[in-house]
Amino acid sequence: MQKFEIVVKTLFGLEEVLMKELRGLGVQQMEKLTRAVAFEGDNELLYRCNLQLRTAMKVLKPIEHFYCRNEKQLYNKIRGIDWSKYMTVGQTLACEGVTSGNIFRHSKYVALKSKDAIVDQFRDETGRRPSVDLENPDIRVNIHIRDTSCTVSLNSSGEVLSKRGYRKQMTLAPIMETLAAGIILMSGWDGETAFIDPMCGSGTFPIEAALISSNTPPGYRRDFCFERWKDFDASLWDRIRKNADAAKTRVKAKIYASDANSDALKAAQNNARRFGLGSAIDFTQQDFLNSEAREETGSIFINPPYGERLQDEPEQIIQLYNDIGSTLKHAYENHDAWIISSNVAALKRVGLKPSKKVKLMNGALDCMLYHFELYHGSKKFSKQN
Ligand SMILES: C[S@@+](CC[C@H](N)C(=O)[O-])C[C@H]1O[C@@H](n2cnc3c(N)ncnc32)[C@H](O)[C@@H]1O
């Protein structure tokens, strides 16, 4: 099969996890970029990246690299690409621009100019223009410009890959699916020991955990832009999907999800049911601060309120983190805990010594992920006690 360049975009801080996932798909040589990883592959790998990578945001296929200094040059270069190789005039189109540096400052304008160049080429060649559809286009073109260096890619994913399709009901401040999966993979959770999310909100952590534990591809319920490409290989795609289906197992771990808020819990249950995971997750309405461990050992993942909203009282948030620390210490001995928050001052008030700190971003928010080992006799645990 023909080989070409592939660039997988991810979130800040998840590059190494993504590289590990790619090694699992058989990629040996790759280049780590900022929030992305580049390598060579064929259509089979491109399809599998979309279906199977849990930490990928989008999978790009670069088709042209060039230099340009202004919008006119950009327009001419893009118009110089033979677009009939990639789409028909009857297909819908959207361009997305990503810019950095001092020369091209407006990503929306870059997208607009690029779209004009493609549409004008079709108009001149065929007398017709492809329609633009910003919501659900057949063909998505990604234009990445850094200073004067431009890469034009086809976005093979379509809608960002974090949108798996289960989270139709949202609660306040949900964590991005890709980030939740990345944190679980980073933790080294084995998919078999107990998994606990005591502040589950819309259920992102437990649902991602259930998908991991059952080896279910994150993209198995959605579609992708490459299915509308001219070179789409339907029988290859069918074989990849069948193989992935055959590799699915039951959910091997006990997964506990709870939240103090009954609406959040209902949303989480509905989201899990949507993916056939309703009975794989144990849902309970519960205040974590009055809870006790249900298993001898397990991994706890907490995404507490950050205190970003105006109505949040800073003292209450600090108190909450302090109480989370006491609950972990007294009721969850022999567990591992991972807490992500943008509120570093509050995280410090958990009062246990973290064995690991990782910088991440949840949307636009700079966050820290702290790992606490609550094993009796663990140096890190006893130091604080
Ligand atoms: C930032 S949200 C979690 C979002 C979730 N990770 C998601 O993806 O939707 C924080 C959640 O903590 C819950 N919460 C706050 N204090 C709690 C407590 N003491 N016990 C249990 N849940 C609590 C809130 O109801 C809220 O759903």
PDBQT file of the ligand as one rigid body, heavy atoms in Angstrom, charges set to zero:
ROOT
HETATM    1  C1  LIG A 401     -15.754  19.324  37.322  1.00  0.00    +0.000 C 
HETATM    2  S1  LIG A 401     -17.166  18.353  37.606  1.00  0.00    +0.000 S 
HETATM    3  C2  LIG A 401     -16.682  16.760  37.047  1.00  0.00    +0.000 C 
HETATM    4  C3  LIG A 401     -16.819  16.654  35.568  1.00  0.00    +0.000 C 
HETATM    5  C4  LIG A 401     -16.664  15.246  35.036  1.00  0.00    +0.000 C 
HETATM    6  N1  LIG A 401     -15.293  14.762  35.116  1.00  0.00    +0.000 N 
HETATM    7  C5  LIG A 401     -17.167  15.183  33.608  1.00  0.00    +0.000 C 
HETATM    8  O1  LIG A 401     -16.384  14.872  32.692  1.00  0.00    +0.000 OA
HETATM    9  O2  LIG A 401     -18.328  15.523  33.376  1.00  0.00    +0.000 OA
HETATM   10  C6  LIG A 401     -17.124  18.171  39.349  1.00  0.00    +0.000 C 
HETATM   11  C7  LIG A 401     -18.232  17.287  39.903  1.00  0.00    +0.000 C 
HETATM   12  O3  LIG A 401     -17.979  17.100  41.299  1.00  0.00    +0.000 OA
HETATM   13  C8  LIG A 401     -19.234  16.939  41.943  1.00  0.00    +0.000 C 
HETATM   14  N2  LIG A 401     -19.009  17.153  43.385  1.00  0.00    +0.000 N 
HETATM   15  C9  LIG A 401     -18.628  18.284  44.020  1.00  0.00    +0.000 A 
HETATM   16  N3  LIG A 401     -18.489  18.045  45.350  1.00  0.00    +0.000 NA
HETATM   17  C10 LIG A 401     -18.760  16.738  45.545  1.00  0.00    +0.000 A 
HETATM   18  C11 LIG A 401     -18.756  15.863  46.663  1.00  0.00    +0.000 A 
HETATM   19  N4  LIG A 401     -18.468  16.325  47.889  1.00  0.00    +0.000 N 
HETATM   20  N5  LIG A 401     -19.056  14.564  46.499  1.00  0.00    +0.000 NA
HETATM   21  C12 LIG A 401     -19.372  14.081  45.278  1.00  0.00    +0.000 A 
HETATM   22  N6  LIG A 401     -19.412  14.854  44.151  1.00  0.00    +0.000 NA
HETATM   23  C13 LIG A 401     -19.098  16.157  44.299  1.00  0.00    +0.000 A 
HETATM   24  C14 LIG A 401     -20.126  17.955  41.262  1.00  0.00    +0.000 C 
HETATM   25  O4  LIG A 401     -21.489  17.619  41.422  1.00  0.00    +0.000 OA
HETATM   26  C15 LIG A 401     -19.633  17.868  39.814  1.00  0.00    +0.000 C 
HETATM   27  O5  LIG A 401     -20.448  16.985  39.062  1.00  0.00    +0.000 OA
ENDROOT
TORSDOF 0
